[in-house]
Amino acid sequence: MLLLPILLAATLAQSASPTSSDPTIRVSVDLVQLDAVVTDAAGKHVEGLTAKDFVILEDGRPQNITHFSFVPPPKRVRTGAPSTTTAGSQADAPATPLRREQVARTIALVADDLGLSADRFPAVKAALRNFVDQRLQPGDLVSILTSSGGNGAFQQFTSDQRQLHAAIDTLHWIPGRSGLSSFAPVEDGDPTMTAKLQQVRGEMRALQARVAAENSSNLAAGTLSAMRYALQGLKEMPGRKGLVLVSEGFQYSPFQDNLVDEANRAGVVLYMIDARGLTVTGLTAADDVHPAGRAGIGHIRALENARTREFNLSQQAMARLARDTGGVFFANQNDLGAALGDAFEDMGDYYLIGYQPQRDEYTPRFHRIEVRVKRAGLQVRSRSGFFGAPDFVLPSLAPGRIETLKTALYTPFRGGVGVQLRVLCAAGDPDPKTGQRGATLRGQMVIDAGNLDFEVTPDGHRKAVLDIVGAAFGADGRMVANDDKTYTVQLTEKEWRETVATGFLYEMAVSVPKPGAAQFRAAVRDGRSGKTGSASAFVEVPDFNRPGLAVSGADLGIVRSFAPGAQVRFSCDVYGMRGDGTGKTRVPFQVRLWRGNEQVIAGPVITMPEQDAGGRVRAAGSIRLPENLPPGIYAMEIVVAGQASAWGDFTIPGLQ
């Protein structure tokens, strides 16, 4: 583990580790409280109803409504983009932080970069910018996150348009469930090939399809983990709460049921937006098919039908999440900005209804709730129910070290210490008995020292005590590994000034027991002031014991901001390379540079010098960036032997 100023090493001494008006399902022994939205045939919200207009059923049994109120929509104030104002105007000043009682709505906007194609990403960013410029109201708190992970400084809830624009600017496409376009091209073989060659290609395509399906499942679990992370942050936030996911869909997972229960207990409405809009599932020019006669045409129709089924399945999971939490699923809508706006407006008003359960006792099964409205022509949306366990309420105590760190780790929207996080995955050492390799996650943190409370010691040094915790969570949201340390940092005056300007580097490592989707979370606590900060990142852990090639993440260093013309060093570990008769192996690789879906550089294939085969070998080198690279976020891809890729991103400063 390392804790270092970026420019200068620090002296470290490790020490020893010491009934609400909110629209939330409140589950107690004698009261259940939930929210409901009523609309007319045109989809407009309906006001003026009373408790007598509603019927509540729990597990099919009528319930007596004992609490009822209507929460009106907030007064709308016209807003505009900060970019249209002149320098020095009021819009250029930081937004005044809202008090809790001033908050009308709290919204987490999640761009599912694990499930968005490069073709749709620019439209998603444009829709988010338009939302911030045109829809944000004075009583709204908004956070913009991604499913792959977030910058702790940008994922905070804020009403500051400038900060939200800065968060949107950091969004960029990454290779996830979707490639350059929504559908992977169909490769149907070439009838001019020999039967044997067609068979071999067919077997290869089948293997690739199985691997792709497994990867897609892992990446979908990453999306659900990110949503759970956001829900934990939203739980204690004030006002009407919503989570909006912009995605190209994923297939249903049993983990969704627990996610729905968490959303319902937290009072969060889920809005799902299919970024693909109105989609044609027929074959296109990108598909490589070779029809021949009537049988060929029938085969093409079968391929199109398979794509249609895949598309429908990818929408069903999103529709279910929205329906079960009282939200809306926006599909077949090309105007993403309008969908975001409609979701935002839908959060404006609602009915808050409470009832005393007509049952003898709680049971651990799922209790289904149905809300009906008696007036003809009206529709009602509410939550599907809850699992039969009362809310667990902790005693009200002053939070100590452990409680504060846990809150920071599970609640990503709090704290005053900026944290940036990158995570690399590599294989651990082989087990002496089985030879099997586990996986190790290396969390690389950059901690903003500007908000840390340094004590001036009698000898003129600056001293701070930092509690740092890192944890890995599996697809089911359970913690699978963690690391917790307390450090005392002492700096000279010169070192302190440099550290405040550049930040601390801290690296931790945790072992994870099995491959698949994982989320790494990191939190820091200032022992003197109690301030905290946190960040998260998604990582897909490869199976390093599977036959074939596997690669670690691409290591570009912790500080990943480079000027045009800079020399960028890179490396990744490679597993599964076969050696020659001498026990040696050579590692061929190619470096590609991407800016969004645009390939900027495709370098030549380079072969590393001979290395000992049988374990871990390395692909490493450096690349000089072109002098004319424009500002922006770039991704470096290291393609090993044409079979496996390692990815890493970096920034060219100056992005507006």
N, C-alpha and C positions, 0 to 999 in steps of 0.2 A: 504494500500500500504506500502511496506517495501523496504528500500534501506539500505543494511547492508554489511559490509565486512564479508567474509565467517567465519572468526574466531573471529571477534570482532565488536561490535556495534559501529556505528558512530553517531556523533551529527548532526542532520539534522535541517535545517531551511528552510521551504518551502517559496519560493518567488512568486511574482505575475507573470503570464505568459506574457511576452511581445509579284544554279544548280551545283550540286555537282557531284564528281566522285564516290561517294558511290553508291552501287547498291540498291537504295531505290526508291520506288514509291513516287515521289515528285508530289503532286497534288496541282496545283495552278490554277489561272484563265486561264492562257495561255500556260501551259506546264505540260505534264505528262512524267515522266521518269521511266523506268523499265529495268530489266536485263533479259537476255535470254541465255540459254545454247543450243548449237547445237551439235548433235551427228550423227554418221554414222550408218550403219546397224549393225556394231559390237559393238555399244555403246561407241565408242571412240569420244572424243571431236574434233570438227572441227574448225580450225583457217582459217584466210585468207579471210573471207567473207566481203562484203561491204554493205552499206545501200541499194544498189539496189537489193541485194539478199533477202530482207525482205519485208513482207507486214504486216501492222498493222491495225487491225479492232477494233473499239470501238462500241459496240452495233450493229455490223454488217456493220458499215460504214467505208470505207477506210480513213486512216489518213496520213498526210504528215509528213515524218520523217525529223526532223530538227536538231537532235543531234545524233551522232553515234560515238562509239569508241569500241575498243577491249581491255579488261584487261587481260594480259597474266598471266599464272600460275607462282607462286613464284618458284625461283630456289630451287631444292630439295637438302638437305644436309642429309647425312646418320646420323642417330641417334642410340643410344643404351640405354639399361636399365641402370639407375644409380646403380642398385644393382650389376652389373658385374664389377664395377670399384673398385680399392683398396682404403682403407681409406686415406683421405687427398688428393685425386686426385681432378682434376678440377671439375668433375661431382658432387663432394660432396659439392662444394661451392654453395651458393645461386645464382640463376639465376639473371643476371642483368636486372632490369625492362626495358621493351621496351618503347621507345618514341612513340607517336601516329603515326608519319609518318613511323615508322618501322613495324607496324602491317600489315600483309598480310591477315590473317584470324582470326576471332573471333568465337569460337564454344562453345555452351552450351550443355553439355552432360547430359541428364536427365534420370536417372534410375527410371523407374516407379515402385517404391516399393509398391505402392498401387495396382498394377496390375501385379506382378510377383510372380510365384509360388516358393516354397522353392526348388523344384527340379532344376529350371533353374537359380537360383540366383548365384551359384558358377560359372557357365559358363559366366554369365554377368560380374561378377567381373574380371574373367580371361581375357575376351575380352577387358575390359577397361584398364587393366594393359598393355596388349599387344599393345593397341593403343598408350598409353603414351610412351611406350618404343621404339616402332618402327616407329610411324607415325609423331610424333610431330616435327615441324620444327622451326627454330630460330625465324621466324616472326609470330608465332601462339600464340594466347591467348586462354586458355581453362578454363572452369569452370565445375565442376562436382556437380550435384545437384540430389536431390530425389524429388518425387512428394509429399511425406509426410512432407517435410520441410528440412531445411538445417542449418548447423552450419555456422554462419556468417564468421568465420575465414577461413573455407575451401571453401566456395562458391565464393570467390573472383576469378576474372579472373587472370590467372598467366601463365607464361611459365616455371615455376619451376617444374621439374618432381617429385622432392621429395614431394612438397606440394600436387601435384595431387595424388601421391601414398598414402599419408596420408589420403586424402579425400576418395579414393577408399576403404581403410582399414576400414573406419567407416561405409560403406554400410552393411546392414544386412536385412534379410528377416523379414517382419512383416505380420500379418494376414490382407489381403486386399481382393480384388476381387477374387484372386486366392488363393487356399489353399496350401496343400503340393504338389499337382500336378496341371496341367493345367485344368483338368476337374474334377468336383466334382463326386464322385462315384454315380452310379445309384442304388437306392434301390427300387426294383420293387415288394416287398412283397413276402410272402410265401404262396403258395396254401394250405399248411396244416393247416393254421389258419382258424378260423371260419369266416364266412362272416361278422359278426358284428365287429370282431377285425380287419379284413382287412379294413373295412370301416373307423374305427377310425384312423388306421394308415395312410390311404389315406388322410383323412382330415388333419392330422397333417403334412404330407409331403406337402400338398398343401399350408398350412399356412407358413411352413418353406420356400417354394419356393417363395412365395410373399414377405416375409421379406428379403430373400436373393436378390431378384431382386431389391428391393428398396435400400438395402445397396450397391449393385453393382452400381446403378445409382448415389448414393451420392459419392462413391469412384471415379467413372469416372469423376464426376464434380471436385473432388479434383485434378485429373491429369490435367484437362484443366486449373484449377486455377494456378497450378504450372507452366504450360507452359506460361500462360499470365504473371506471375511474372517474368519469365526469359526473355520474350520479352521486358518488360519494362526496364529491365537492359541492354538488347542488343541494344536498340533503338539508343543510342548516342555513341555506341562503334564504333571504326574504322574498316576498312577493309571489306572483304567479310564475311558476317555473316550467321551462320547456327545454327539451333537447332536440335539436334538428340535425339529422344525419343526411348528408348528401353523398350518395353512393350509386354504384351500378349493380347493386344487389349481391346477395349471397344466399346459400341454401340453409334451410332450417337446422338449428342445433338445439338439443335439449337444454343447453345452458341458457337459452332465451327465456325459459319459464322462470328461473330465478331472477333474471334481469327484469322481467315484468314486475315481479313482486317487489324488488328493490325500488323500481320507478314508482310504483303505486304507493308504497309506504313513504317515500320521499316527497310525494306530491308532484312528480315530474311527468309532464305529458310528452310523449315521444312523437315527433313528426318525421316521417321518412320521405325523402325526395329521390326519385329515380333520375339520375343525371342523364340517362340515355335519351329521355324524351320519347317522342313518337318513333318507334323502332321498327325497321323492316328486317325480318329474320331470314329473308331469302338469300341465296348465294350471290356473291358479287364478283367483280373482276379480281379481287385478291385471293379468291378460292381457286385451287388447282384441281379441277375435276376433268374427267375424260369420258363423256357419255358415248355410248355406242348402241344405237337402236332403241327399241321400246324398253328393254330391260335397263338400259342406261338412264333413260328418262325417269323410270320408276325409282332407280337408285338415287338420283338427284333429289327427287321428292322426299325420299326417306331421310336424306341428309338434312334437308330444309326442315322437316318435321322434328328431327332430333334437336336442331338448333332452337326451334320454337319451344319445345318442352324445356330445354335448359333455361331459356329466357323466362318462361312462366314460373319455373321453380325458384329462380333468383328473385322474383318479385314477391312470392308468397310469404317468405320470412319477414320482409319489411312490412308488408300489409298487416301481418299478424301482430307485430310489435306495436304498430300504431293503433290498431283496433283495441287491443287489450289494455291500453293505457288511456283511452279516450282521445287519442290523437287522430291525425289524418295521413293517409298515404297518397302522395302526389305522383302519379304515373302518367305516361303518354302525354307529357306536357313539355313542349320545347322551350318555353320561357322559364328558365330557372329562377330568374329574379322575381317573377310573378308568384311562383310557388313559395319562395322564401317569404315574400310579403304576405301571402295568404296565411301561412303558418303563424307569422307574427301577429296578424290581426286576430286570428282565431284564439289567441291567448288573452284577448282583451277583457272579456267578461265571462262570468260563470255563476252557477248556483252552488252554494255550499250546503250540503245536506248531511244531517247526522241522525242515527237511529240507535235504539237500544236493542241488541240482538235478542230474538226470540228463540233461544236455545238453552240447553242445560249446561253445557260446558264446551270448551274448545277441543277440537280434535286436530291432529297434525295434517290432515288432508287439506286440499285446496277448497276454499269456500267461494262459490261463484255468486257474484252480485249482478243483478239486472235492474236497471233503472228504466222505468216507463213513464211517458207523459200522456195524460188522458185526452188532451185536446187533439182533435183530428187535424191531420196535415202537418203535424210537427214531428221532428226527429230529435232524439237525445243521444248524446255520446258521453260515456263515462267509463269507469275502470271495470275490468272483468272480474276482479275479486282479490283474494289474498290467501296466503297459507295460514293455517290455524295456529298461530303463535302470537301472543300479545307482544306489543312493542317492549323491548328491553330498555329501561331508562337507567342510566348511570347516576349515582348520587352526585350532587352538586358539590364538587371539591375544587380547590385551587389546583390547576394542572401542574404536575411536576415534570421532570425531565422526560420520563418515558411517555407520559400522556401527551406532552407537547409534540414529541417526535412522531408518535403514532398518528396524531391528528394531521401533522404536516405530510406524512407519508400517504395517508389515505384521502386527504382532502387537498387537491392540487391547487386550489384557488386562494390559499391564504399565505400570509407571510410577507416580510419585507426584504428578504435577502434573495437577490437574483441568482438563479442556478441554470446552467446549461449542461446538457447531458448527452453523451454519445456512448453507445454500447457496441463492443466487439465480441463475437463468439468464436471460441477456438476449442479444440479437443484437449481434454486433460491427459495426464499420463495413463498408460494402459494399466489395468488391474494386474498385479503379479500372478494371480491365480487364473483368471478367466481371459486375460488379454483384452478385455473390452475397455473401450474408452468412454468416459463420461464427457460432459461438456462444461466449459468454464465461461462465464460471462464477465467481461471486464468493463466496469462502468467508469467512464472518464468524465469527471465533473470539472467545470469552471465555475468557481464561486466568486460572486461579486463582493469584494471586500469593502466597498464604499459605505455600506450600511451596517457593517459590523462595529460593535462597541469595544474599541481597544482601550485598555487601561495603561496609563503611563506609570511605569515602575520607578522606584527611587534611582536606579542607575540610568534612567533616560530611555529605556527600551519601551516598545509598544507590545502589549500582551493581550491575547484573546484566547478564550477557551471555546472550542468548537465540538459539538456532538454531531457525528455524521453517521447516517444509516443508509444502507442500500439493501434492496430486497427484490427477489425474483418471484413473480406470480405466474401460475399456470393458467391454462385456458379457462378453467373453472373459477378463477378469481382467488384461489387459495395460495397462500405464501408457500413456496417450496424451498427457499434458501434466503439467508439474510446475513448481513455483516454490520456490526455496530461498534463504533470506536469513539473515544473522547480524546481530543488532542489539545495540548497547550502550545500556542504559537508565540514566540518572542522574536521581535524584529528590531533592528536598529531604525533610526529615524529615516535614513535613506531607503532601506529595504521596505519600510512601511509605506512611504510615498509611492514607490514603484509598484507595490502590491495593490494599493488602492487604485492606481491607474490601470492595472492589467488584470488583477484577480488572482485567486489561488487555483492551482491545479491539484486535483485529488483523484487518485485511482484506487478502485477497490475491485476485488474479484470474489465471485461466489460460484459454487458448483451447482449445476442443475441435474436432477436424476435421470431425465429422459428427454428425447427430442420432441419437437413440436413447437407450438406457439407459446411465447412467454412475453411478459412485460416486466421491464426493469424499472423500478422506482427508486429515487434517491431523495433524501431530505437532509437538511442541515439546520442546526440550532445554535444560535449565539448564546453561550452560557451566561454572559453578563446581562444582556438586554432581553433575552428570551425570544428574539425575533427568529423566524424560521423562513425557509424557502424550499421548494421542491421542483422536481421535473420527472418526466417519464419517457420511456422509449420502448417501442415494440421490437422484438427480435425473433426471428425464426431459427430455432436451434436445429441444425442438421443432424442426421443420424450418421455419426462418424464410424459406425461399425457396419454399415451397409456396404455390400460390394459396389465398386465403382468409385469415381472421384467425388471428393467432398472438399470444400474450401472454407476457410475462416472468413470473417469480415475483412474488408480492405482497410488497413491502418494507414491513415494519412497524417497521423499526429493529432494531438488534442486540439491545438490551435489551427483551425482550418479556414483562415482568411488570408488570401494571397493576392499580391498585385500582379497585373499582367506582366509577363516575362519572367515571373518567379520560377525557381526550380522546386518542383513538388516531389518529395520522396514518397514511395508507397511500398507496401509489402502485404502479402497474405500467405497463410500456411496452407499447404496442399496435402491431402491424405488420400491414400489408395493408388498412388502412381506405381506402376510396375517397373521393375528394374531389368537390366540386361543380364547376361550371363556372368558379369563381374560383380553383381550386387550394387551397381551404380544406376542412376537414372538421370535423365535430363528433363527439364520442365519447360515446355513451350508455352508461351502466353502472348497475348495481345492486349494493348491498352486502348480503350475507346473513351472519348470524352463526349458527354451529352449536356445539352442545355434544353431542359424540357424534353420534347420529342425530337429535337434536332441533334443529329450527330455532328459534333464539331471536329473531332479528330478520330481517325482510325489508324493507329500506328501499325508498323510491321510486326510480324510474328517474331518474337525474340525467344531464344532458348537459353535457359540458365545453365551455367557450368554443371558438371557432374556432381551429384550429391548421393549420399548413401540412401539406398532404397529400403523399403520395408516399414517405414514409419512416417514421420513428418518431414516434408521438404518445403522449400520456400520459393515463391516467385516475388522478386523484389527489384527495384530500380528507381529511376527518377525520370521525370518528364519536365521539359521547359515549356511553360505556357506561352502561347503566342502573345506578342506585344499588343495586338489589336483586339483582344477579348473584351467585350462590353461588360459592364457590371451585371451581376446576377448570381444565381445559384446554379452550380454545376454538379454533375455526377460523373465519377470516374468508374469505369467498368474494367475489371481485369478478367479476361476470358482465358481460362486455363485449358490447354489441349482441345480447344473448341467444344468443351463439354460442360464446364462449370464456370460460374461467374461470381466474383466478389465485387461488392459495390461500396463506394464511399462518396460522401458529398463534401463540397467546400464552397466558399463564397468569394467572389470578386467584389470588393467594397464599392459603394457608390450607388447602389440600387435605390431609386426614389420611390 
